[in-house]
Amino acid sequence: MKKPEIFFIFLSLLLAAGCRPGNNKGNSDTKMEGEPAAPALVFEQERFSRQSASCEQDSNRCARVSAVYPLAVAGPEEAVRSINDSLLAYVKVSLAVFSPSPEDIPTSLDAIADDFLEEYEAVMSEAGEQEGSWSVELEGSVLYQSDGLAAVRLGTFSYAGGAHPNSFEYLLNFDARTGKVLRLTDLVRDTARLKELAELAFRQARELGPDENLSEAGFFWEGPFALPENYAMTEEGLYFVYNPYEVAAYAMGPTEFTLSREELAGILNEF
């Protein structure tokens, strides 16, 4: 199912929560002289898997729900709790492909899987002898860690009938001491310059000339260039992803690129 609208609403709610007074502890890299270093965050991979009973007899008539994702298991208590709350919320919204809004998402992964498997069985019962396999999968990993930041990638894939599957990549940056979700304005000091650099990189990734009209090339829905919703710090620099449907039709696929730390010199905050 196509779910970008639900995700962007969900993302806005998370960011708003992270910016409430009391949640922002200031620059995570600022440390008083003599203050002990915050304990490093430690992540471990969690696994969840469910499948329909029919998978045992026929792999062509099968529905599966699976997730592999990181959770923090050690570090500052507040950061561990906040990061894990955010990650679990993203895991749930990624797997709950039949929930019409974030408010309707079940509270447990088992309940989410029940909804998916029950919907599959209902559709297959109506289809009679027709075969078909459904799946919703999530694979997550820690992209980058420093004393002040942890960046996590959650890649999702789903197919529940229809013309094609859907895949999205969600990128999250966390303050390693507080667990706050970091925005672009936390990562860079000059978003206007960042936008200029990103547009150049976008055009290079899509093999478009510097003066070529983006709308006529099929991007940004006749609007101006915009920075993506998904970005992450890495060892190399700032990694950007435009998911399918975000700025172009599904057939155009995702667009991804990295702005190096050298390119971002002077505007990139240290993490």
C-alpha angles and dihedrals in degrees: 000000000000109000110161093119093055091047095050091050089048092048091052091052092051094048091048090052091050092054100051116123108273094030095077109078094179129249107353091211093059111101130171116240110268093016111135117247115260113256111264118256115250121200131197129189118251122202133205128175137169133164139181120264090243091069089076092063105028127020089195091062100048141118123200136185117192138163135180113181141150125254127184112249101173138026137071107354095230092048094048092051095045095045093048092047089054095044094048090049090054092046090053096047089048095052098039096081093157097051109105094208139007090258090061096053113117116245097238134051090232091057091048090051091048090056092050096046093044091051090050093051091048093052093045091050090055091045093059111199094359113122127214141147126222129193142172116194136177128191120183136181142170107258099186142357134191134158090276106030145039120193120198131190122206114189117192135192128183138174123178102158124291133100098309144352123262129230131184136177118214118196123196131185119198133193099241093216101045105019092234115155106246121224128207090263088059092052101043134032099210115043092174091061090042090055091052092051092044093052091052090049092046091053091049092049090051094040092240125151121246092252099036114123109250095205093051088050089057102260138121096013094266091309132111125278113283135186115253128256091235124065136141140188114244135173089265098047138273114346120205131194129188106196125216111284092017097101104351144024119291091253090063090064126206126320120217137172142151128233106212124232088246091056090049095047110140097020103053118094116224117254 
